[in-house]
């Protein structure tokens, strides 16, 4: 796993390094050389333009300029002011060395001059603004970034693409769209979510010092980015000694007259994700529709209200069914009524592992008066509980219906409020978004996100089905619950990538994912098991 630090914690690590004898000058030197090495690793790099700001990020760019000149690369550095007017003594000294090494310096060039410099370059280095930036690009940097994005020339960003907040992943205006981002010391949350996913390209972490790894861990990472090998811990043991019951049984509870498809897709997804026996419980008015779509899955029609939602009398039967299953998913397409709130309340009290999705979460919000922190006893239970809210649903749980989290950072904060109010390891919040976080009281995990093709109605229902299937296989150690949830997210993301290859970036619909779940799960397992032996994985195929 890769640690992710808030920007303020990165500064604390830098301060710790300084106290241990690694000066700001040494860090800048190492950062610039890390950037230069990444540039040199690109093909056919003979000429480079470096866009340098006036602060320490620009200083990294000046170091890179000197390092590239030592390798015989033709280097042009664009600066908004003369070297003598740069902010710090350190940056002025470093910039002077780069000029002495033969870097061509262009002070405050016109847009046309920058366009010509960039067009004649093999690579451009964005060293304009660093992790301390927030707000909107000002002149001349807005012009530089505009030229850069229109050029089509490969871009290597230093620490964070200029214009992007390294903390939130949001940009108030234009921002650099890099091919590679060399970020220092550790990942930052803004690089992994929202506009950060468009901005960063491939991310390379430059630790800069031998003691960085321990200092980063000591700084208490806000989250951990999963690597494929992490999932070995929660892979099922391969065996032929199975039957449909030992592979896990899942009950899916959901659907309504208005939205029968959500529950149908969730049930199909659970079956494709490896559950040996899936049952779907729906209001009786949609049972025939569900049966027509689910030849392999038993459908139980339960009493319904006139509006086509579960009646109050359905709760007892649903609870009985749930307590005979290895995992239960409740919520897809269910709607929020007094009766469906009762269904959720009953299941929270039931002796069964539980996944709450979609209207299951909205019912929980209603049950806790949109402030789950005031009702910790409602979700405090002996059995695993996984909540899978998107950002609006997550905000609703803590009374922020009209002001939901807008970034990964704020989603992490709210998810922690939910799990900490519960206080037990049996609860995990899967905060869905452009980067999804699986949050428990102990840890926040960030599985590799899927493609933008997943941003389609019903995609979350498919994920919920996968989540329930994985949960039905059991959790040997409750501390592994967030990792199991992350595995489900990554299978979902890989299925999305496969569907995108088949149907195009904008042509994927949620049902396209379902038949690819098994292939995605096998692919993830192979990558986890054979990450160090890729030839062995090919032999297995």
C-alpha positions as CSV (number, residue, x, y, z in Angstrom):
1,X,0.0,0.0,0.0
2,X,1.1,3.5,-0.7
3,X,0.5,6.2,2.0
4,X,-1.4,9.3,1.2
5,X,-0.7,12.5,3.2
6,X,-2.6,15.7,3.6
7,X,-0.6,18.7,2.3
8,X,-0.1,20.0,5.9
9,X,1.3,16.7,6.9
10,X,3.8,16.8,4.0
11,X,5.0,20.1,5.4
12,X,5.5,18.4,8.8
13,X,7.5,15.6,7.2
14,X,9.7,18.2,5.5
15,X,10.2,19.9,8.9
16,X,11.2,16.5,10.4
17,X,13.7,15.9,7.6
18,X,15.2,19.3,8.2
19,X,15.6,18.5,11.9
20,X,17.3,15.2,10.9
21,X,19.8,17.1,8.7
22,X,18.2,17.1,5.2
23,X,18.0,20.8,4.4
24,X,15.5,22.5,2.2
25,X,18.3,23.0,-0.3
26,X,19.1,19.3,-0.3
27,X,15.4,18.4,-0.8
28,X,15.1,20.9,-3.7
29,X,18.3,19.4,-5.3
30,X,16.9,15.9,-4.9
31,X,13.5,16.8,-6.2
32,X,14.8,18.5,-9.3
33,X,17.1,15.6,-10.1
34,X,14.1,13.2,-9.7
35,X,12.2,15.3,-12.2
36,X,15.2,15.3,-14.6
37,X,15.6,11.5,-14.4
38,X,11.9,11.1,-15.3
39,X,12.3,13.5,-18.3
40,X,15.4,11.6,-19.5
41,X,13.4,8.3,-19.2
42,X,11.0,9.5,-21.9
43,X,11.9,8.6,-25.5
44,X,13.8,11.0,-27.8
45,X,14.3,13.8,-25.2
46,X,16.7,16.3,-26.8
47,X,15.1,19.6,-26.0
48,X,13.1,20.6,-22.9
49,X,11.3,23.8,-21.9
50,X,10.8,24.4,-18.2
51,X,8.1,26.7,-17.0
52,X,9.3,27.9,-13.7
53,X,7.4,29.9,-11.1
54,X,8.9,32.2,-8.5
55,X,8.8,29.8,-5.4
56,X,10.2,26.5,-4.4
57,X,8.4,24.6,-7.1
58,X,10.2,26.8,-9.6
59,X,13.4,26.0,-7.7
60,X,12.9,22.3,-8.4
61,X,12.5,23.2,-12.1
62,X,15.8,25.2,-12.1
63,X,17.6,22.2,-10.5
64,X,16.1,20.0,-13.2
65,X,17.4,22.4,-15.8
66,X,21.0,22.1,-14.6
67,X,20.7,18.3,-14.4
68,X,19.4,18.1,-17.9
69,X,22.1,20.3,-19.2
70,X,24.7,18.0,-17.7
71,X,23.2,15.3,-19.9
72,X,23.5,17.4,-23.0
73,X,19.8,18.3,-23.3
74,X,19.0,21.7,-24.8
75,X,17.1,23.5,-22.1
76,X,15.0,26.7,-22.1
77,X,13.6,28.1,-18.8
78,X,10.7,30.4,-18.9
79,X,10.5,32.7,-15.8
80,X,8.1,35.6,-15.1
81,X,10.8,37.8,-13.6
82,X,14.6,38.1,-13.8
83,X,16.6,35.7,-11.7
84,X,17.6,38.5,-9.4
85,X,13.9,39.1,-8.5
86,X,13.1,35.5,-7.5
87,X,11.6,35.1,-4.0
88,X,14.3,33.3,-2.1
89,X,18.1,33.4,-1.9
90,X,18.2,29.7,-2.4
91,X,16.2,29.7,-5.6
92,X,18.2,32.6,-7.0
93,X,21.4,30.7,-6.4
94,X,20.1,27.5,-8.0
95,X,18.7,29.5,-11.0
96,X,22.1,31.1,-11.5
97,X,23.8,27.7,-11.6
98,X,21.3,26.5,-14.2
99,X,22.0,29.6,-16.4
100,X,25.8,29.1,-16.0
101,X,25.3,25.4,-17.1
102,X,23.9,26.7,-20.4
103,X,20.1,26.9,-19.8
104,X,18.6,29.5,-22.0
105,X,16.5,31.9,-19.8
106,X,13.4,33.7,-21.2
107,X,12.1,36.4,-18.9
108,X,8.4,37.3,-19.3
109,X,8.1,36.2,-22.9
110,X,5.0,36.9,-25.0
111,X,2.3,34.2,-25.7
112,X,3.7,33.8,-29.2
113,X,7.2,33.3,-27.9
114,X,6.1,30.6,-25.4
115,X,4.1,28.9,-28.1
116,X,7.2,28.7,-30.2
117,X,9.4,27.5,-27.4
118,X,6.9,24.8,-26.4
119,X,6.3,23.7,-30.0
120,X,10.1,23.2,-30.5
121,X,10.4,21.1,-27.4
122,X,10.3,17.3,-26.9
123,X,9.1,17.7,-23.3
124,X,7.8,20.5,-21.2
125,X,8.3,20.6,-17.4
126,X,5.6,22.3,-15.4
127,X,7.3,23.8,-12.4
128,X,5.0,26.8,-12.0
129,X,3.1,26.3,-8.8
130,X,3.3,23.7,-6.0
131,X,1.3,22.1,-3.3
132,X,0.7,25.4,-1.5
133,X,-1.4,26.7,-4.4
134,X,-5.1,27.3,-4.1
135,X,-7.5,29.5,-6.0
136,X,-7.3,30.6,-9.6
137,X,-4.3,31.0,-11.9
138,X,-3.2,34.6,-12.4
139,X,-1.3,36.3,-15.2
140,X,1.0,35.2,-16.7
141,X,0.6,31.6,-15.4
142,X,-2.9,31.3,-16.9
143,X,-1.5,32.0,-20.3
144,X,1.4,29.6,-19.8
145,X,-1.0,26.8,-18.9
146,X,-3.3,27.5,-21.7
147,X,-0.5,27.3,-24.2
148,X,0.8,24.2,-22.6
149,X,-2.5,22.4,-22.8
150,X,-3.1,23.3,-26.4
151,X,0.4,22.2,-27.5
152,X,0.1,18.5,-27.5
153,X,3.7,18.2,-26.2
154,X,4.4,15.7,-23.4
155,X,4.3,17.4,-20.0
156,X,6.0,16.4,-16.7
157,X,4.6,18.2,-13.7
158,X,6.6,18.9,-10.6
159,X,4.8,17.7,-7.4
160,X,1.3,18.7,-8.6
161,X,0.0,20.0,-12.0
162,X,-0.3,23.8,-11.7
163,X,-3.8,25.1,-11.1
164,X,-4.8,22.0,-9.2
165,X,-5.2,21.8,-5.5
166,X,-3.1,19.0,-4.2
167,X,-5.4,18.7,-1.2
168,X,-8.8,18.6,-2.8
169,X,-8.2,17.7,-6.4
170,X,-10.3,20.6,-7.5
171,X,-9.4,23.6,-9.7
172,X,-11.0,27.0,-9.7
173,X,-10.1,27.5,-13.4
174,X,-7.7,26.1,-15.9
175,X,-5.0,23.6,-14.9
176,X,-2.1,21.7,-16.4
177,X,-3.0,18.3,-17.9
178,X,0.3,16.4,-17.4
179,X,1.4,13.1,-18.8
180,X,3.5,12.4,-15.8
181,X,3.5,13.9,-12.3
182,X,6.6,13.5,-10.1
183,X,5.3,14.1,-6.6
184,X,7.6,14.5,-3.6
185,X,7.7,12.4,-0.4
186,X,4.2,10.9,-0.7
187,X,0.9,10.9,-2.6
188,X,-1.5,13.7,-1.8
189,X,-5.3,13.2,-1.9
190,X,-5.9,15.8,-4.6
191,X,-3.8,13.9,-7.1
192,X,-6.1,10.9,-6.9
193,X,-9.6,12.2,-7.3
194,X,-11.9,14.6,-9.2
195,X,-9.9,16.9,-11.6
196,X,-6.7,15.4,-10.3
197,X,-7.5,12.3,-12.3
198,X,-7.5,14.4,-15.5
199,X,-4.5,16.5,-14.5
200,X,-1.8,14.1,-13.3
201,X,-1.3,11.3,-15.8
202,X,1.0,8.7,-14.4
203,X,2.1,9.5,-10.9
204,X,5.7,8.9,-9.7
205,X,6.5,9.3,-6.0
206,X,10.0,10.6,-5.3
207,X,10.8,9.9,-1.6
208,X,13.9,12.1,-1.6
209,X,15.4,10.7,1.5
210,X,16.1,7.2,3.1
211,X,14.1,8.1,6.2
212,X,11.1,9.4,4.3
213,X,9.1,6.2,4.4
214,X,9.1,6.0,8.2
215,X,8.5,9.7,8.6
216,X,5.5,9.5,6.3
217,X,4.0,6.5,8.3
218,X,4.7,8.4,11.5
219,X,2.7,11.4,10.1
220,X,-0.5,9.2,10.2
221,X,-1.5,9.0,6.5
222,X,-5.0,10.2,5.8
223,X,-5.5,7.1,3.5
224,X,-3.6,4.3,1.8
225,X,-3.6,3.6,-1.9
226,X,-4.1,-0.1,-2.6
227,X,-1.7,-2.1,-4.7
228,X,-2.8,-5.3,-6.4
229,X,-0.7,-7.5,-4.2
230,X,-2.6,-6.3,-1.1
231,X,-5.6,-8.4,-2.1
232,X,-3.8,-11.7,-1.6
233,X,-5.0,-11.5,2.0
234,X,-8.7,-11.7,1.0
235,X,-8.6,-14.0,-2.0
236,X,-10.7,-17.2,-1.7
237,X,-8.7,-20.4,-1.4
238,X,-9.0,-22.3,-4.7
239,X,-10.8,-25.6,-4.1
240,X,-13.1,-28.0,-6.1
241,X,-14.8,-29.1,-2.9
242,X,-17.7,-26.7,-3.1
243,X,-21.4,-26.6,-3.6
244,X,-23.8,-23.7,-4.3
245,X,-24.2,-23.1,-0.5
246,X,-20.6,-23.2,0.5
247,X,-19.8,-20.6,-2.2
248,X,-21.9,-18.1,-0.2
249,X,-25.6,-17.3,-0.1
250,X,-26.9,-13.7,-0.7
251,X,-30.3,-12.1,-0.2
252,X,-30.9,-9.0,-2.2
253,X,-33.8,-6.8,-0.9
254,X,-35.0,-4.0,-3.0
255,X,-37.0,-2.9,-6.0
256,X,-40.3,-1.1,-6.4
257,X,-42.9,-0.5,-9.1
258,X,-40.9,2.5,-10.3
259,X,-37.4,1.0,-10.1
260,X,-37.5,-2.8,-10.5
261,X,-34.2,-2.9,-12.5
262,X,-31.9,-1.8,-9.7
263,X,-32.6,-4.9,-7.6
264,X,-32.5,-7.2,-10.6
265,X,-29.0,-5.9,-11.6
266,X,-27.8,-6.2,-8.0
267,X,-28.9,-9.8,-7.8
268,X,-27.3,-10.7,-11.1
269,X,-24.1,-9.0,-10.1
270,X,-24.0,-10.9,-6.8
271,X,-24.3,-14.2,-8.7
272,X,-21.6,-13.2,-11.2
273,X,-19.3,-12.1,-8.4
274,X,-19.2,-15.7,-7.0
275,X,-22.2,-16.1,-4.7
276,X,-23.4,-19.7,-5.1
277,X,-27.0,-19.0,-4.1
278,X,-28.7,-15.6,-4.6
279,X,-32.3,-14.8,-3.7
280,X,-34.1,-11.6,-4.6
281,X,-36.9,-10.3,-2.4
282,X,-39.1,-7.7,-4.1
283,X,-42.6,-6.2,-3.7
284,X,-45.1,-8.7,-5.2
285,X,-46.2,-6.2,-7.9
286,X,-42.8,-6.5,-9.6
287,X,-42.1,-10.2,-8.9
288,X,-43.2,-11.3,-12.3
289,X,-40.9,-8.7,-14.0
290,X,-38.0,-9.8,-11.9
291,X,-38.6,-13.5,-12.6
292,X,-38.7,-12.8,-16.3
293,X,-35.1,-11.4,-16.1
294,X,-33.7,-13.9,-13.6
295,X,-33.9,-17.4,-14.8
296,X,-31.1,-18.5,-12.4
297,X,-32.2,-16.6,-9.3
298,X,-35.2,-17.3,-7.1
299,X,-37.5,-14.4,-6.7
300,X,-39.7,-13.9,-3.6
301,X,-42.6,-11.5,-4.0
302,X,-43.6,-9.9,-0.7
303,X,-46.6,-7.8,0.3
304,X,-46.6,-4.3,-1.2
305,X,-48.3,-0.9,-0.8
306,X,-50.4,0.8,-3.4
307,X,-47.3,2.7,-4.5
308,X,-45.5,-0.5,-5.4
309,X,-43.1,-0.5,-2.4
310,X,-42.7,-3.0,0.4
311,X,-45.6,-3.1,2.9
312,X,-44.9,-3.1,6.6
313,X,-45.8,-6.8,6.9
314,X,-42.8,-7.7,4.6
315,X,-40.2,-6.9,7.3
316,X,-40.7,-10.1,9.3
317,X,-40.2,-12.4,6.3
318,X,-37.2,-10.4,5.0
319,X,-35.5,-10.7,8.4
320,X,-36.2,-14.4,8.5
321,X,-34.7,-14.8,5.0
322,X,-31.7,-12.6,5.9
323,X,-30.8,-14.6,8.9
324,X,-30.6,-17.8,6.8
325,X,-28.2,-16.2,4.3
326,X,-24.4,-15.5,4.5
327,X,-24.9,-11.8,3.5
328,X,-27.8,-9.5,2.7
329,X,-27.9,-6.4,0.5
330,X,-30.8,-4.0,1.0
331,X,-31.6,-0.8,-0.8
332,X,-31.4,-0.8,-4.7
333,X,-34.5,0.7,-6.2
334,X,-36.4,0.3,-2.9
335,X,-37.5,4.0,-2.3
336,X,-37.9,5.6,1.1
337,X,-41.2,5.1,2.9
338,X,-42.2,4.4,6.5
339,X,-42.4,0.7,5.6
340,X,-39.0,0.5,3.9
341,X,-37.4,2.4,6.8
342,X,-38.9,-0.4,8.9
343,X,-37.3,-3.0,6.7
344,X,-33.9,-1.4,7.1
345,X,-34.4,-1.1,10.9
346,X,-35.3,-4.7,11.2
347,X,-32.3,-5.8,9.2
348,X,-29.9,-3.7,11.3
349,X,-31.1,-5.7,14.3
350,X,-30.8,-9.1,12.4
351,X,-28.1,-11.6,12.9
352,X,-26.6,-11.3,9.4
353,X,-23.7,-9.5,7.6
354,X,-25.3,-6.5,5.8
355,X,-24.7,-4.2,2.9
356,X,-26.7,-1.0,2.8
357,X,-26.8,0.7,-0.6
358,X,-28.9,3.5,-2.3
359,X,-32.3,3.8,-0.6
360,X,-31.1,1.5,2.1
361,X,-28.7,4.3,3.1
362,X,-31.5,6.9,2.6
363,X,-33.7,4.9,4.9
364,X,-30.9,4.9,7.5
365,X,-30.7,8.7,7.2
366,X,-34.4,8.9,7.8
367,X,-34.2,6.5,10.7
368,X,-31.5,8.7,12.3
369,X,-33.1,12.0,11.5
370,X,-30.3,12.8,9.0
371,X,-27.7,12.8,11.8
372,X,-26.3,9.4,12.3
373,X,-23.7,10.6,14.8
374,X,-26.5,11.2,17.3
375,X,-27.8,7.6,17.0
376,X,-24.7,5.4,17.2
377,X,-26.8,2.5,18.7
378,X,-28.7,2.2,15.4
379,X,-25.7,0.9,13.5
380,X,-23.8,-0.7,16.4
381,X,-24.0,-4.5,15.8
382,X,-22.1,-7.7,16.1
383,X,-22.1,-8.5,12.4
384,X,-20.3,-6.8,9.5
385,X,-22.1,-3.7,8.1
386,X,-20.9,-2.1,4.9
387,X,-22.5,1.3,3.8
388,X,-22.0,2.3,0.1
389,X,-23.0,5.9,-0.2
390,X,-22.2,8.2,-3.0
391,X,-21.3,11.8,-1.9
392,X,-24.9,13.1,-1.7
393,X,-26.0,10.1,0.3
394,X,-22.9,10.4,2.5
395,X,-23.7,14.0,3.2
396,X,-27.3,13.2,4.0
397,X,-26.2,10.8,6.8
398,X,-24.6,13.6,8.7
399,X,-27.1,16.4,8.0
400,X,-25.4,17.8,5.0
401,X,-28.0,17.0,2.4
402,X,-27.7,20.5,0.8
403,X,-23.9,20.7,1.2
404,X,-22.5,17.2,0.4
405,X,-18.7,16.6,0.3
406,X,-17.2,18.0,-2.9
407,X,-13.7,16.3,-2.7
408,X,-12.1,13.1,-1.6
409,X,-10.7,14.9,1.5
410,X,-14.1,16.0,2.7
411,X,-15.6,12.6,1.9
412,X,-12.9,10.9,4.0
413,X,-13.7,13.3,6.9
414,X,-17.4,12.6,6.8
415,X,-16.9,8.8,6.4
416,X,-14.7,8.9,9.5
417,X,-17.4,10.8,11.4
418,X,-19.8,7.9,10.6
419,X,-17.5,5.1,11.5
420,X,-16.2,6.8,14.6
421,X,-19.7,7.4,15.9
422,X,-20.2,3.7,15.6
423,X,-16.9,2.9,17.1
424,X,-16.7,-0.7,16.1
425,X,-14.6,-2.5,13.5
426,X,-17.6,-4.2,12.0
427,X,-18.6,-1.0,10.2
428,X,-17.1,0.2,6.9
429,X,-18.2,3.1,4.8
430,X,-17.5,2.8,1.1
431,X,-17.5,6.5,0.1
432,X,-18.1,6.4,-3.6
433,X,-16.8,9.0,-6.0
434,X,-14.2,9.7,-8.7
435,X,-11.9,8.0,-6.1
436,X,-13.6,5.7,-3.7
437,X,-12.5,5.3,-0.1
438,X,-13.2,2.3,2.1
439,X,-13.1,3.7,5.6
440,X,-13.1,1.9,8.9
441,X,-12.2,3.1,12.4
442,X,-8.6,1.8,11.8
443,X,-7.9,2.7,8.2
444,X,-9.0,4.3,4.9
445,X,-8.2,2.4,1.7
446,X,-8.2,3.8,-1.8
447,X,-8.7,1.0,-4.4
448,X,-7.6,1.8,-7.9
449,X,-10.6,3.7,-9.5
450,X,-12.4,2.5,-12.6
451,X,-12.9,4.5,-15.8
452,X,-15.3,7.4,-16.3
453,X,-17.5,4.8,-18.1
454,X,-18.7,3.7,-14.7
455,X,-20.5,7.1,-14.2
456,X,-23.8,5.7,-15.4
457,X,-27.1,4.9,-13.7
458,X,-27.2,1.5,-12.1
459,X,-23.4,1.2,-11.8
460,X,-23.7,1.5,-8.0
461,X,-26.3,-1.3,-7.9
462,X,-23.8,-3.6,-9.6
463,X,-21.1,-2.7,-7.1
464,X,-23.4,-3.4,-4.3
465,X,-24.1,-6.9,-5.7
466,X,-20.4,-7.5,-5.9
467,X,-19.9,-6.3,-2.4
468,X,-22.6,-8.6,-1.0
469,X,-21.1,-11.6,-2.8
470,X,-17.7,-10.9,-1.4
471,X,-19.1,-10.5,2.0
472,X,-21.0,-13.8,1.8
473,X,-17.6,-15.6,1.5
474,X,-16.9,-14.6,5.0
475,X,-14.3,-12.4,6.8
476,X,-11.7,-14.3,8.7
477,X,-10.5,-11.2,10.5
478,X,-12.9,-8.3,10.9
479,X,-10.0,-5.9,10.4
480,X,-9.8,-7.2,6.8
481,X,-13.3,-5.9,6.1
482,X,-12.2,-2.6,4.5
483,X,-9.7,-4.6,2.3
484,X,-12.6,-6.9,1.2
485,X,-14.7,-3.9,0.3
486,X,-11.8,-2.4,-1.6
487,X,-11.4,-5.7,-3.5
488,X,-15.1,-5.5,-4.6
489,X,-14.5,-1.9,-5.8
490,X,-11.5,-2.9,-7.8
491,X,-13.3,-5.8,-9.4
492,X,-16.1,-3.3,-10.3
493,X,-13.5,-0.9,-11.8
494,X,-11.8,-3.6,-13.8
495,X,-15.2,-4.8,-15.2
496,X,-15.8,-1.2,-16.2
497,X,-12.5,-1.0,-18.0
498,X,-13.4,-4.2,-19.9
499,X,-16.8,-2.9,-20.8
500,X,-15.3,0.4,-22.0
501,X,-13.0,-1.5,-24.4
502,X,-16.0,-3.3,-25.8
503,X,-18.6,-0.5,-25.9
504,X,-16.5,2.7,-25.9
505,X,-15.9,5.4,-23.4
506,X,-19.5,6.8,-23.5
507,X,-21.4,3.6,-24.6
508,X,-21.3,1.6,-21.4
509,X,-24.5,1.0,-19.4
510,X,-24.6,-0.7,-16.0
511,X,-25.9,-4.0,-17.3
512,X,-22.8,-4.3,-19.5
513,X,-20.7,-4.7,-16.4
514,X,-22.4,-7.8,-15.1
515,X,-21.2,-10.4,-17.5
516,X,-17.7,-9.2,-17.1
517,X,-17.5,-9.4,-13.3
518,X,-16.2,-13.0,-13.2
519,X,-13.5,-12.2,-15.7
520,X,-12.5,-9.1,-13.8
521,X,-12.3,-11.0,-10.5
522,X,-10.1,-13.7,-12.1
523,X,-7.9,-11.0,-13.6
524,X,-7.5,-9.3,-10.2
525,X,-6.7,-12.6,-8.5
526,X,-4.1,-13.5,-11.1
527,X,-2.4,-10.1,-10.8
528,X,-2.4,-10.3,-7.1
529,X,-0.9,-13.8,-7.0
530,X,1.6,-13.5,-9.8
531,X,2.5,-9.8,-9.6
532,X,6.2,-10.8,-9.1
533,X,6.0,-13.6,-11.7
534,X,4.1,-12.2,-14.8
535,X,5.1,-15.2,-16.9
536,X,3.5,-17.6,-14.5
537,X,0.2,-15.6,-14.7
538,X,0.4,-16.0,-18.5
539,X,1.0,-19.8,-18.1
540,X,-2.1,-20.0,-15.9
541,X,-4.2,-18.4,-18.7
